[in-house]
Amino acid sequence: MSGHSKWHNIQKTKGAADAKRAQAFTKIARELIVAVKEGGSGDPANNSRLATVIVKAKAVNMPNDNIKRSIEKALGSGNSDNYESVRYEGYGPCGVAVIVDAMTDNRNRTASEVRHCFDKYGGNMGAAGCVSWSFDNKGVIVIDNSEEELDEDTVMMDALDSGAEDFTAEGEVFEIYTDPDSFMTVCDALTAKGYKFASAQVEMVPQNYIQVTGEDNLKNMEKMIDMFEDNDDVQNIWHNWDMD
């Protein structure tokens, strides 16, 4: 798993993370609503998908009141939101594999907008499954150690003892990888030990990475990711661009 460095990628491509906070909360609120509806419960103890989204929400410091309101909205009889999850796959410049996960109430609109993002910056949208075979579905927990308060060996042992599959340390960042089915167990165990997460969610982790060469290709790849992230329907973008 070494080299995934999604946290570093986010920092590099979206330097002003705070400016995106409101949009991130809106997208997570949508995930919470869908999780409640599809899981049939507003209780995370009885709805594993909801529990997973709540962990993600707390990792980005979404206020508890926002989380509660989203769950209550989903449970309300007057709520007419009808979102569904949909995945798009394709290629960016230099053959970078890209997966776009969206939640939409209009598949035709979202598909058209996603295709436009690919086309505008030198990529192309492919058929379902065209790139996802080269990714692994993993729980990824990121711990920021920029204050250097944590001991690497201690964090690693705590993670592995909690049921994690792998651990990597990249500079000031610790990344913990889990099987998707044990993601919540590991999160709960580490939270009980007092750890706070910079990011925590189930992700599509690339099996290998591709370098983007040429100034125009680099600019187009960055602009493509930005355009996807600015789309209200897009929840997550996974790619195998080696940004180091």
C-alpha positions in Angstrom: 0.0 0.0 0.0 3.0 2.3 0.4 2.8 5.4 -1.7 -0.9 5.9 -1.7 -0.5 9.3 0.0 -4.0 10.5 -0.7 -3.8 13.0 2.1 -0.7 14.5 0.5 -2.5 14.6 -2.8 -5.4 16.5 -1.4 -3.0 19.0 0.2 -1.2 19.5 -3.1 -4.2 19.8 -5.3 -6.4 21.7 -2.9 -4.2 23.9 -0.9 -7.0 26.1 0.5 -8.9 23.2 2.1 -10.9 25.4 4.4 -12.5 27.1 1.4 -14.0 23.8 0.4 -15.3 23.0 3.9 -18.9 24.1 3.3 -19.1 22.2 0.1 -17.6 19.1 1.8 -20.3 19.3 4.5 -23.0 19.5 1.9 -21.7 16.4 0.1 -21.4 14.5 3.3 -24.9 15.5 4.4 -26.1 13.9 1.1 -24.2 10.7 1.9 -25.8 10.6 5.4 -29.2 11.0 3.9 -28.6 8.2 1.4 -27.1 6.0 4.1 -30.1 6.3 6.3 -32.6 5.6 3.5 -30.7 2.7 2.1 -29.8 1.3 5.5 -33.3 1.7 6.8 -32.2 3.2 10.1 -31.0 6.4 11.6 -29.1 4.5 14.3 -25.4 3.9 13.3 -25.4 0.8 15.6 -27.9 -0.8 13.3 -26.7 0.8 10.0 -23.1 0.1 9.2 -23.1 2.4 6.1 -24.3 5.3 8.2 -21.7 4.5 10.9 -19.0 4.7 8.2 -20.2 8.0 6.9 -20.4 9.5 10.4 -16.7 8.6 10.9 -15.9 10.4 7.6 -17.9 13.4 8.7 -16.2 13.6 12.1 -12.8 13.3 10.5 -13.4 16.6 8.6 -14.8 18.2 11.7 -18.4 18.3 10.5 -20.4 19.6 13.6 -22.5 17.1 15.4 -25.5 19.3 14.9 -25.1 19.1 11.1 -24.8 15.3 11.3 -27.9 15.1 13.5 -29.9 17.4 11.2 -29.0 15.4 8.1 -30.1 12.1 9.8 -33.4 13.7 11.0 -34.0 15.1 7.5 -33.6 11.6 6.0 -36.0 10.2 8.6 -38.6 12.9 8.0 -41.8 11.9 6.3 -41.7 15.0 4.2 -38.2 14.4 2.8 -38.5 14.0 -1.0 -34.7 13.8 -1.8 -34.2 10.8 -4.1 -30.5 10.4 -4.6 -28.7 7.3 -5.9 -25.1 6.3 -6.0 -23.5 6.0 -9.4 -19.9 5.4 -10.5 -18.1 6.6 -13.6 -14.7 5.4 -14.9 -12.3 6.7 -17.4 -8.8 8.0 -18.2 -7.1 11.3 -17.7 -4.0 12.7 -19.5 -1.2 10.1 -19.9 -3.6 7.3 -19.3 -4.2 8.0 -15.6 -7.0 5.8 -14.3 -9.9 7.9 -12.8 -12.9 6.7 -10.8 -15.7 9.3 -10.1 -18.3 8.4 -7.4 -21.4 10.5 -7.5 -24.8 10.8 -5.8 -27.5 12.2 -8.1 -31.2 12.7 -8.5 -30.7 12.9 -12.3 -28.4 10.3 -13.9 -28.5 11.9 -17.4 -27.4 15.3 -16.0 -24.6 13.9 -14.0 -23.3 11.5 -16.7 -23.2 14.5 -19.1 -21.4 16.7 -16.7 -18.8 14.0 -15.8 -18.2 13.2 -19.5 -17.7 16.9 -20.1 -15.0 17.0 -17.3 -13.1 14.1 -18.9 -13.4 15.6 -22.4 -12.5 19.1 -21.5 -9.1 18.2 -20.2 -7.8 15.6 -22.5 -9.4 12.5 -20.9 -12.2 10.2 -21.9 -15.0 8.4 -20.0 -15.0 4.7 -20.5 -17.3 1.8 -19.7 -18.1 0.5 -16.2 -15.2 -1.6 -15.0 -12.6 -0.2 -17.4 -10.3 1.0 -14.6 -11.7 -0.2 -11.3 -10.0 -3.6 -11.7 -6.7 -1.9 -11.0 -7.9 -0.5 -7.6 -8.5 -2.3 -4.3 -11.4 -1.3 -2.0 -9.8 -0.5 1.3 -10.6 1.4 4.5 -8.0 4.2 4.8 -7.4 6.1 8.1 -5.1 9.1 8.0 -3.5 10.5 11.2 -1.7 13.8 11.0 1.4 13.9 13.1 2.6 17.4 12.1 3.0 18.2 15.8 5.2 15.1 16.2 3.4 14.1 19.3 2.9 10.5 18.3 5.5 7.7 18.2 5.5 5.9 14.9 6.1 2.4 16.3 3.3 2.9 18.9 0.8 4.0 16.4 1.7 1.1 14.1 1.3 -1.5 16.9 -2.0 0.1 18.0 -3.2 -0.1 14.4 -2.2 -3.6 13.8 -3.5 -4.8 17.2 -6.8 -3.2 16.3 -7.1 -5.3 13.2 -5.5 -3.1 10.5 -3.9 -4.8 7.5 -1.1 -2.4 6.8 0.6 0.8 8.1 2.7 3.4 6.3 4.5 6.5 7.5 5.1 9.3 5.0 6.7 12.3 6.6 4.2 13.7 9.1 1.4 11.5 8.0 0.5 8.0 9.1 -1.8 5.9 6.9 -3.6 2.9 8.1 -5.2 0.4 5.8 -8.0 -2.0 6.6 -10.3 -4.5 5.0 -13.6 -2.7 4.3 -15.5 -5.1 6.6 -13.2 -4.3 9.6 -12.9 -0.6 8.9 -15.4 0.4 11.7 -13.8 -2.0 14.2 -10.4 -0.4 13.6 -11.8 3.1 13.7 -13.6 2.4 17.0 -10.5 0.8 18.6 -8.2 3.7 17.6 -10.7 6.3 18.7 -10.9 4.5 22.1 -7.2 4.9 22.3 -7.5 8.6 21.8 -6.4 9.0 18.2 -8.0 11.7 16.0 -8.2 11.2 12.3 -7.4 13.7 9.5 -9.4 11.5 7.1 -11.2 8.2 7.5 -13.2 6.4 4.8 -13.4 3.4 2.5 -11.5 4.3 -0.6 -10.5 2.9 -4.0 -6.7 2.5 -3.6 -4.7 2.1 -6.8 -2.5 -1.0 -7.2 0.1 1.0 -9.2 0.7 4.6 -10.2 1.3 6.6 -13.4 3.4 9.7 -13.8 2.0 12.6 -15.8 4.7 14.2 -17.9 4.5 17.5 -19.8 3.4 20.9 -18.4 0.1 20.9 -20.4 -0.8 17.4 -19.2 0.0 18.3 -15.6 -2.2 21.4 -15.8 -5.0 19.5 -17.4 -4.9 16.7 -14.8 -5.1 19.3 -12.0 -7.9 21.2 -13.6 -9.8 17.9 -14.3 -9.7 17.0 -10.6 -10.7 20.5 -9.6 -13.6 20.4 -12.0 -14.8 17.1 -10.6 -14.5 18.3 -7.0 -16.5 21.5 -7.8 -19.4 19.4 -9.2 -22.1 19.2 -6.5 -23.0 15.6 -7.5 -19.5 14.2 -7.3 -18.7 12.7 -3.9 -15.2 11.2 -4.4 -12.5 11.0 -7.1 -10.0 8.2 -7.0 -7.0 8.1 -9.4 -3.6 6.6 -9.8 -1.7 9.7 -10.6 1.8 9.7 -9.0 2.0 13.2 -7.7 5.4 12.9 -6.0 
